[in-house]
Amino acid sequence: MDKKLKILVTGENRDLEENIPVAHLDSEVSIQWVQWPVLEFKRLDVASDLLQKVVDIPFEWIVFTSPRAVHFWTETMVEASLDFPLETQVACIGESTSETASGDGYTPDFYPTEPGSEKFLEEFEDLVSNNTQKPTVLIPMAEGGRLKIAERLSELGCRVTVVPLYRTQSRTGLSSSIPGGNLEDISAVVFTSPSSVEAVLSAVKIPQTAKVIAIGTFTQEHLKKRGYESELLPGSSFERIGEVL
């Protein structure tokens, strides 16, 4: 008899709308992906003088840390009736963000061979270290978001400007919006960010029978602080979830 594992993902991901192939699973085991959007995002106003500066004195690089940052930045520029300067090179945290940037009309000049801020910094550092004059870098990102990339690039001598672009907050009524009504039949929960950890744990308790899985070491570290040991999703790829189930 086939066995179906129900995997809850704390967010929305286009890849999961299709039946993605999963390696390292027994042939009689299948996966039912359940997406639970636990966060909502509000675009913030960006000062008009900063936006004008982006056009008049173009930054050498813009760094997009997520697909959401790409979309919100595009909306901000369109709302201000400004064209993003072609002189500014585009760096993305990973392939997914790069694909989103391409879809919004940007030409990605750099993204790392593996997703994540650690790999991004490792490879982007090699790129900028060859420049005698360190570049100017613009990073539009979540308000209160992780500053690891900005801080490291500043240490390298880059002139970094961080723009709070959107606010992340928990959706209201999460405890009454659980897919299926409860978590009792969930085999595993995949946390996509520290913010999603806080949103879920403020609303419900994870069953002891459910495996806890984290996307990224930052999320894994946050889970540990909240008392949960977790497995790290290899390569942040849902196709590799069979390796940690």
Helices and strands as residue ranges (DSSP letters): E 3-9, G 14-17, E 29-35, E 39-43, H 48-56, E 61-64, H 67-79, E 89-92, H 95-103, E 108-110, H 117-129, E 136-142, H 148-155, E 159-170, G 174-176, E 188-191, H 194-201, E 211-214, H 217-225, E 231-232, G 234-236, G 238-243
